[in-house]
Amino acid sequence: MLEKVLFTVDFSPFTDNLLGCAEELASVGMTEMVLLHVIDAKPYADYGDHANPAVAGLEKEANEALDRLIEKMGMTSFLVKKMVKTGNPALLIVDTAREENVSFIFMGAHGKGFINRLILGSVSEKVIKLSDRPVMIQQCRTKGDADNLACENACNLLLEHVLIASDFSKYADKIEPSLKEFTTTFCAPITLLHVQEGGRSTWGWDAQYREEKRRTKQNMQKMRELATSLEPYCRKVRVSFVKGNPGILIPKIADEIGASLIIIGAFGHRTTGILLGGVAEKVVRESERPVLILKV
């Protein structure tokens, strides 16, 4: 699952931090990296059928900047391919991922301190909705004061402790093959988390209580079965079952246990553009930890 990865590059100060993740991904199977920079064509679209002459200059600068990044990386254990494209960033990222048949898309998202350069809510969010393959979002953890913000190192043992969040719906069942494929590539402790929504209403209290109790029992059984299926590939699988708001509790619990990566499932791409119950979108927005979205 990790053989070929598409890294999107925007040449922000965060770019170098993201590329620091490459060697760790190579240690668990990445053999090729595609470095993609997309020039947004919208500001240069006023020339009708003729290409804006400024675009050629931007493409040349971008290619040179990619060459410098590759040179800075030095000798690697994986192949590096560079690409510069002009057009709609989200669409080109998704299309390139499909054309290159990459295992997943790796994107950076500037943290909440970088308000003027916020990517989430625009390119990253659109890619998550449109992509037909997994997307990893790495937030920039900010440090420093408001006048001198900087990004902390993006990758710090990315696969040291993985939190897998599942709602055990029919959609979540569909990501199980991808989940097992991913976990076979590394050996790390895993926390399997289910956050069950629901509550008692003022009417039909007994019936709702029985239904909630039935769902709880069913989901706990599914958790144990999934944990058993993952244990051959992982050093340790811990099961955690809580009730509440998944979008809030998943990032909170990830912080509490010191998770290095959150994995969550989502459905919808291009034809629907819908995230599973909005939970994946909420987790990506709230978490300061990397989030890998497995698509159904």
C-alpha positions in Angstrom: 0.0 0.0 0.0 2.9 2.3 0.5 4.9 1.7 -2.6 4.2 4.9 -4.5 3.3 8.1 -2.8 2.3 11.5 -4.2 3.6 14.4 -2.2 2.0 17.8 -3.0 4.5 20.7 -2.7 3.6 24.3 -2.3 7.1 25.6 -1.5 6.0 27.0 1.9 8.4 26.7 4.9 6.4 23.6 5.8 7.5 21.7 2.6 10.9 20.8 4.0 9.2 19.4 7.1 6.9 17.2 5.0 9.8 15.8 3.0 11.3 14.7 6.3 8.5 12.1 6.3 9.9 10.4 3.2 12.6 8.3 4.8 10.2 6.9 7.4 7.7 6.0 4.7 10.6 4.4 2.7 11.4 2.2 5.7 7.9 0.7 5.6 7.8 0.1 1.8 7.7 3.3 -0.2 9.8 2.8 -3.4 8.8 5.9 -5.4 7.9 9.5 -4.5 6.1 11.8 -7.0 6.7 15.4 -6.1 3.9 17.5 -7.6 3.6 21.3 -7.6 0.4 22.8 -9.1 0.2 26.4 -10.3 -3.3 27.7 -9.8 -4.4 28.8 -13.3 -7.3 30.9 -12.0 -5.3 34.2 -11.6 -3.9 33.7 -15.1 -7.1 32.8 -17.0 -7.8 36.2 -18.7 -5.9 35.5 -21.9 -8.7 33.5 -23.6 -7.3 30.8 -25.9 -3.7 32.1 -25.5 -1.5 31.0 -22.6 -0.6 33.7 -20.2 3.2 34.4 -20.7 3.6 34.6 -16.9 2.7 30.9 -16.5 5.8 29.7 -18.5 8.0 31.6 -16.1 6.2 30.2 -13.0 6.6 26.7 -14.4 10.3 27.2 -15.0 10.8 28.6 -11.4 8.8 25.7 -10.0 10.9 23.1 -11.8 14.0 24.7 -10.6 12.7 24.8 -7.0 11.8 21.1 -7.2 15.3 20.3 -8.4 16.7 22.1 -5.4 14.4 20.1 -3.1 15.5 16.9 -4.6 19.2 17.9 -4.3 18.6 18.9 -0.7 17.2 15.4 0.0 20.4 13.9 -1.2 20.8 10.2 -1.9 17.5 8.3 -1.2 16.5 4.7 -1.1 13.6 5.4 -3.4 13.0 6.9 -6.8 11.9 10.6 -7.1 9.8 11.9 -9.9 9.0 15.6 -10.2 6.0 17.2 -11.9 4.7 20.7 -12.4 1.2 21.3 -13.7 -1.0 24.3 -14.2 -4.8 24.3 -13.6 -7.2 23.6 -10.9 -5.1 22.4 -7.9 -7.5 19.9 -6.3 -8.6 18.3 -9.6 -5.0 18.0 -10.9 -3.8 16.4 -7.6 -6.6 13.9 -7.8 -6.1 13.2 -11.5 -2.4 12.9 -11.1 -2.8 10.4 -8.3 -5.0 8.2 -10.5 -2.8 8.6 -13.6 0.4 7.7 -11.6 -1.5 5.0 -9.7 -0.1 6.1 -6.4 -0.8 4.3 -3.1 -1.9 7.5 -1.4 -1.7 11.3 -1.5 0.4 13.0 1.1 -0.6 16.7 1.8 0.4 19.3 4.2 -2.1 21.7 5.9 -1.0 24.8 7.6 -2.2 25.0 11.2 -4.7 27.4 12.6 -2.0 30.0 13.4 -1.4 30.5 9.6 -4.8 32.0 9.0 -3.7 33.9 5.8 -2.3 30.7 4.3 -4.8 28.2 5.5 -5.1 25.3 3.1 -7.8 23.3 4.9 -11.2 24.3 3.6 -9.8 24.7 0.1 -7.4 22.5 -1.7 -6.9 19.8 1.0 -10.5 19.6 1.7 -11.5 19.2 -1.9 -8.9 16.6 -2.5 -10.2 14.5 0.4 -13.7 14.7 -1.1 -12.7 14.0 -4.7 -10.0 11.4 -4.3 -10.7 7.8 -5.1 -7.7 6.6 -2.9 -6.3 7.3 0.6 -5.2 10.8 1.5 -2.9 11.6 4.4 -3.1 15.1 5.9 -0.2 16.3 8.0 -1.1 19.4 10.0 1.6 22.0 10.6 2.0 22.3 14.4 2.7 25.9 15.0 5.2 27.3 17.4 6.3 30.8 18.3 4.3 34.0 18.8 1.8 35.6 16.4 4.5 37.7 14.7 7.0 34.9 14.2 5.1 31.6 13.6 7.0 28.5 12.4 6.2 24.8 11.9 7.5 22.2 14.2 8.9 19.1 12.6 6.1 17.3 10.8 7.2 13.7 11.1 8.1 12.3 14.5 7.9 8.6 14.3 4.8 8.6 12.2 4.0 5.0 12.8 5.0 4.7 16.4 1.4 4.4 17.8 -1.5 4.3 15.4 -5.1 5.2 16.4 -7.7 3.5 14.1 -11.2 5.0 14.5 -14.1 3.0 13.1 -17.9 3.3 13.4 -18.4 -0.3 12.2 -21.0 0.7 9.7 -21.4 -1.1 6.4 -19.1 1.6 4.9 -16.5 1.0 7.5 -16.5 -2.7 6.7 -15.5 -1.9 3.2 -12.2 -0.3 4.3 -11.1 -3.3 6.3 -9.1 -4.9 3.4 -7.2 -1.6 3.0 -6.7 -1.3 6.7 -5.2 -4.8 6.9 -3.0 -4.1 3.9 -1.7 -1.0 5.6 -1.0 -2.6 8.9 1.0 -5.4 7.3 3.6 -2.9 6.2 4.6 -1.9 9.7 4.8 -3.3 13.2 3.5 -0.8 15.7 1.1 -0.7 18.7 -2.5 0.1 17.6 -5.4 1.5 19.5 -8.7 0.5 17.9 -11.3 3.2 18.9 -15.1 3.2 18.5 -17.0 6.3 19.5 -20.7 5.5 19.6 -23.1 8.3 19.1 -26.7 8.2 20.5 -28.6 9.0 23.6 -31.9 8.4 25.3 -34.9 10.4 24.2 -38.0 11.3 26.2 -40.2 9.1 24.2 -39.8 5.3 23.6 -37.2 5.3 26.3 -37.3 1.5 26.8 -37.2 0.7 23.1 -34.3 3.1 22.5 -32.4 1.8 25.5 -32.7 -1.7 24.2 -31.6 -0.7 20.7 -28.6 1.2 22.1 -27.7 -1.8 24.2 -27.9 -4.1 21.2 -25.8 -1.8 19.1 -23.2 -1.5 21.8 -22.9 -5.3 22.1 -22.7 -5.7 18.4 -20.0 -3.1 17.9 -17.9 -4.4 20.8 -18.0 -7.8 19.2 -16.9 -6.3 15.8 -14.1 -4.5 17.6 -12.8 -7.7 19.2 -13.0 -9.4 15.8 -11.1 -6.6 14.1 -8.5 -6.5 16.9 -7.9 -10.3 16.5 -7.5 -9.9 12.8 -4.9 -7.1 13.2 -2.9 -8.7 16.0 -0.7 -10.9 13.7 0.7 -7.7 12.1 1.0 -5.5 15.2 3.0 -5.6 18.4 -0.1 -4.8 20.4 -3.8 -4.0 19.7 -5.7 -2.1 22.4 -9.5 -1.7 22.2 -11.2 1.5 23.4 -15.0 2.0 23.4 -16.5 5.4 24.4 -19.8 7.3 23.8 -20.1 10.8 22.6 -19.3 13.0 19.6 -16.8 11.2 17.3 -15.5 14.4 15.6 -14.5 15.8 19.0 -13.5 12.7 20.9 -11.3 11.1 18.2 -8.7 14.0 18.2 -9.0 14.4 22.0 -8.3 10.7 22.6 -5.5 10.8 20.1 -3.8 13.6 22.1 -4.4 11.7 25.4 -2.7 8.5 24.2 0.0 10.3 22.2 -1.0 8.7 18.9 1.4 9.4 16.1 -1.2 8.8 13.3 -5.0 8.7 13.1 -6.6 6.4 10.5 -10.3 6.9 9.7 -12.6 5.8 6.9 -14.6 8.0 4.6 -16.9 7.4 1.6 -17.6 9.4 -1.5 -15.4 10.7 -4.4 -16.0 12.9 -7.3 -19.5 11.6 -7.9 -20.7 12.3 -4.3 -18.1 14.4 -2.6 -19.5 13.3 0.8 -17.5 12.4 3.8 -18.7 9.6 6.1 -21.1 11.4 8.4 -18.9 14.5 8.4 -16.8 12.8 11.0 -13.6 12.5 8.9 -13.9 16.1 7.9 -14.3 17.2 11.5 -11.3 15.0 12.6 -9.1 16.5 9.9 -10.0 20.0 10.9 -9.6 19.5 14.7 -6.5 17.2 14.8 -3.0 18.5 15.0 -1.8 15.0 14.3 -1.5 13.3 10.9 -4.7 11.8 9.6 -4.9 9.1 7.0 -8.3 8.9 5.3 -9.1 5.5 3.8 -11.7 5.9 1.0 -14.6 3.6 0.4 
